[in-house]
Amino acid sequence: MPPYAGALPPYSGVAAGSGGAGPGAARPEVSAGTAKNVLLILGGLLLTVAAAVFTVVSWGRLGIGGRAAVLAVFTALVMLAPVVLIRRRLTATAETMAGFAVALLLLDGYAARRVGLLGADSLDGLQYTAGVFGLTALILVAYARITRLRGPAPVAVVLAQPVLALLVGEWPVTWLVAALVATAALDVALVRRGRGAVRVTGASTGSAVAVLALLSGVPYALGSPSVGQALVRSVPLVALVLLGGWVTWLLARRGDAEREIWGSAVAVGTALTLIAVPAALAQPMLDGPGTDWRPLAYLVPALGVVLAACRLPWRRVRAAVMGTGGLVALLTTLTVLPRLVVTLAAPFAWLDVLWTGAWNGREWPPFEMASPVDVVVLAIPAAALLAAAGRGNSGWLVKVAAAGALVAGMLAIAVAPQAFGMPYPVATAVQAASAVALAVAATRGRTPWWAVACALLAAPVSVRAAAYAFGSEPATLIVLPILAAAAAAMALSARLKELRLWGVGFAALFLGLEAVAAGLSLGVRVLVAGSLGFAVAGVLVLLMSLWTGPAGRSGGNGLRYAGAVLLLLASWLRLGADEVTVVEAYTVPCSLVLLGSGWWRRRRGAAVTSWAAYGAGLSFTMLPSLVAVYSDAEWRRSLALGVLALAVLLAGVRSKLQAPTSIGAVVVAGVVVRELAPYVSELFLAVPRWVPIAVGGLLLVVVGATYEARMRDLRRLRDTLATMG
C-alpha cells in the first residue's frame, strides 16, 4: 500500500468540486493515459537536459576520479531503475528511464573524450563517434533482451545507421556511398528477421539511408571526368541497383496490393540508379570538342528501362518503372527545346517580304541553329514510340504512342536541314516534302484519329514550309503552288468533312500567298499585291462553295461568306493602294453584294425576314455614311444620303418591310438633325433664357394631357410595323 493511502478520506464516489458523477457532471478533457505520458515525457526531457548541463558546464569542478565515479554510478542507477519499475508494473515509467539512460550513455562517450579517458582524445573524431554510436547500440540490444522493454531496440537500430558512414571518415565519396548501401542492406536483413517496432524502424531507416545513397552517389558518379573514375564511382550504385531489385521482388512477388505499392516506390529509385550508371560511364566519352552528345547518355538508358519494364509481371511496379524512364527521357528531350524553338521560328523572319515587297537575299537568319545531336535526341524517342505502338495491345495507348512518334519524327525532320547545314534548295525541298507527305497521309487515311492527327500536324508544318520558301524568290514561286495543290487535293477527296474544310482554307492561303509573290515579282506595290492575293483566295473559296452542293449547304454558306469577306478585303486594299479616302468607295460594293444576295434568297422563296435579307446590306453603307456626315462640312454627302434614306424609307413602307422602313427612318432623322442643328443652336442663342424653360413646361403639360391618345397612336404604329415583312 502506498504510504499516502491513509492520509486521504475514504473514496465516496464524488470528486471534490465536481458537482457529482451524475449525467450533468463534466467529463474530463484529458485522459489519464495522456496525462501520464505527458508527465513522463516531460520528466525525461528535463532529466536529459539537466544531465547534459551537468556534463558540459559543471564538469570542470570535479577531479578526474570524481567525474568517472559520478558518471559510472549515475548511469548504472538509471539503467537499473527500469528493472525495479518493471517489477512494480510501472512499464511506462520504465520506458522513460530507459530513454534517459540512452542519453546518459551518449553523454558518457562525450565526457570520456573530453577528459581523455583511456586515450580517447587521441582518436579520430568521426571514428570515435562511430564507436560511441555502435557501442551504445550494442548495449541497448542487450539491455532490451534483459529488461524486455520495447523502446531500446528501435533506438539501437537508429543509432546504428551512421556507424559505417562515420567509420569511412575522410575517405572518398565512393566509400561513403558504399557504406550507406551496406547499411541499407543490413536494414533489409533486419526487416526480414525482426519483429514489431524493430521491423518498422528498420524499414524506415533503410529507406532513408538508400535515398541518401542515391542522392549522394548519383551526382558524384555523373561528375566523373573519365571513364575509369566513372567505373569506380559506379560500383556502389550497381550494388544499390541489385539491392533495390531484390527488395522490389520481395515486396511484389506475393501479389499483396499494399506491399506492391511499397515495391513500386523502391522500383522508382532503382530505375533512377539504373539509368544513372550507364549515363555516368558514357558521359566522358560523349563530352568532346564540337557538338555535345551527352543527352544521349541519359536518353538511351531511360528508353532501355522503359522497354525492359514492359516485361515486369507486376502492374504497379511496371507502371512505376515505365513512368520513371519515360519522365527521364522526356526531361532529356526538353533540354533541346530552346534551340528547337529558335530553329523552328527562324524561317518566319523571311516573311518580311510581305510588307517590304522585296526578297532580302539572306539564306539563313542570324539565329543559333539546332545541332545534329538535337535531331538524334528527337529521332530516338520517335523510333521507340513507333515500336511501342506496333507492339501495343491497348487501343488508348497505341494512339498516344503513334501520335507521339509522329510529332517527334516530324520535329526531327523539320530541324534537320539547319542541324546538318544542308544547302538552301535541299532544305526547302525537305520542308515541302514533309508538308505534302502529311497532307497526303491525312487525305488517304482510313482511320479517323490518324487522319486528324496528320492534318493537325500538317497545318504548322505547311505554314513553316511556306515561310521557309520565302527565303528566296524562286523557292517562293515553286513551293507555294505545291502546298496549295496538296491542300486542294485534301479539300476534294478527304474522307472526313472537317479535313475538306481544312484543305479549302490552306489551299486559299497558299494560292493567295502565291498571288502576292507573283505580284511582287512583277514589281507591283505591296498593297496591290496583297489585294491580288485576297482576290485569288476569295475566288477559290467561292468556287469551292459551289462544289459543296446541297449535301454541304451549311458548309457552303460559310464558304460563301468567307469568300465574300476575302473579296471585300481585296477591294479595300486596292482602294487603299490608290489612296482613296471616300468611305462609300469601301462600303457600297459590299452593300450591293449583300443586298443582291438577300434579294435572291427572298425571290427563291426562302423564309427569311427583311432584317436577314437587307439589314446588313443597308447598314453597311448608310450607317458609316451617317457618321461621316457629322464630320463633313460639305452639303453634297448629306443631300445624297438624305435622298437615299428617304427612298429606302418609302420603298420599305410600300413593300411593308421592317428593315428598310426602320433603317431609312433612322438615317433620315439623323440627316435632318445634322442639318437643323446650326439653326436650332442660333435660335437658342437669340431667345431669352426663360423661353426654353417655359416651352419645356408647356411641353410637359401637353404630353401629360394627351398621354392616353399618344399611347393609342403608338400601339397602332406598332401593329402597322408588325404587319410588314
PyMOL commands that set and color helices and strands:
alter all, ss='L'
color gray80, all
select helices_A, chain A and resi 5-7+32-56+58-61+64-87+91-115+117-122+125-147+152-160+163-167+173-193+196-222+227-252+257-286+295-309+315-334+337-356+372-391+395-420+424-444+448-469+473-493+497-521+526-548+550-577+583-603+610-630+636-655+658-686+690-705+707-723
alter helices_A, ss='H'
color red, helices_A
deselect
rebuild
show_as cartoon
